[in-house]
């Protein structure tokens, strides 16, 4: 039996959250690239971490 979860976030709250997250994310990406990783490696690593965290929040299997 499959269960589906739905997330409802207002556009305004999402925009506000992005405004807070974006500068730190840009700093993180620059820092990791400066450590010798390619932009592609950084993107993949961040995407996997976000997928794992998202899976925890909605209680679904993580993507590897």
C-alpha positions as CSV (number, residue, x, y, z in Angstrom):
1,X,0.0,0.0,0.0
2,X,1.5,3.3,-1.0
3,X,0.9,6.5,0.9
4,X,1.3,9.9,-0.8
5,X,2.2,13.0,1.1
6,X,1.3,16.5,0.1
7,X,3.1,19.7,1.1
8,X,1.4,23.0,0.9
9,X,3.6,26.1,1.2
10,X,2.4,29.5,0.3
11,X,4.3,31.3,-2.5
12,X,5.0,34.2,-0.2
13,X,6.6,32.0,2.5
14,X,8.5,30.1,-0.1
15,X,9.9,33.3,-1.5
16,X,10.8,34.6,2.0
17,X,12.6,31.3,2.8
18,X,14.5,31.4,-0.5
19,X,15.7,34.9,0.3
20,X,17.1,33.6,3.6
21,X,18.6,30.4,2.2
22,X,20.1,31.7,-1.1
23,X,23.0,33.8,0.2
24,X,24.2,31.0,2.5
25,X,23.9,28.5,-0.3
26,X,25.9,30.7,-2.7
27,X,28.6,31.0,0.0
28,X,28.6,27.3,0.5
29,X,28.9,26.5,-3.2
30,X,31.8,29.0,-3.6
31,X,33.6,27.6,-0.6
32,X,33.3,24.0,-1.8
33,X,34.4,24.9,-5.3
34,X,37.4,26.7,-3.7
35,X,38.2,23.5,-1.9
36,X,38.8,21.8,-5.3
37,X,35.5,20.3,-6.3
38,X,33.8,21.0,-9.6
39,X,30.5,22.9,-9.8
40,X,28.9,19.6,-11.0
41,X,30.2,17.7,-8.0
42,X,28.9,20.4,-5.7
43,X,25.5,20.4,-7.3
44,X,25.2,16.6,-7.1
45,X,26.3,16.5,-3.5
46,X,23.9,19.2,-2.5
47,X,21.0,17.6,-4.4
48,X,21.6,14.2,-2.7
49,X,21.7,15.8,0.7
50,X,18.5,17.7,0.1
51,X,16.8,14.6,-1.2
52,X,17.8,12.7,1.9
53,X,16.7,15.5,4.2
54,X,13.4,15.8,2.3
55,X,12.8,12.0,2.5
56,X,13.2,12.3,6.3
57,X,10.7,15.1,6.5
58,X,8.0,13.3,4.5
59,X,9.0,9.8,5.7
60,X,9.8,8.3,2.3
61,X,12.8,6.3,1.2
62,X,15.9,8.4,0.4
63,X,17.3,8.6,-3.1
64,X,20.9,7.4,-3.6
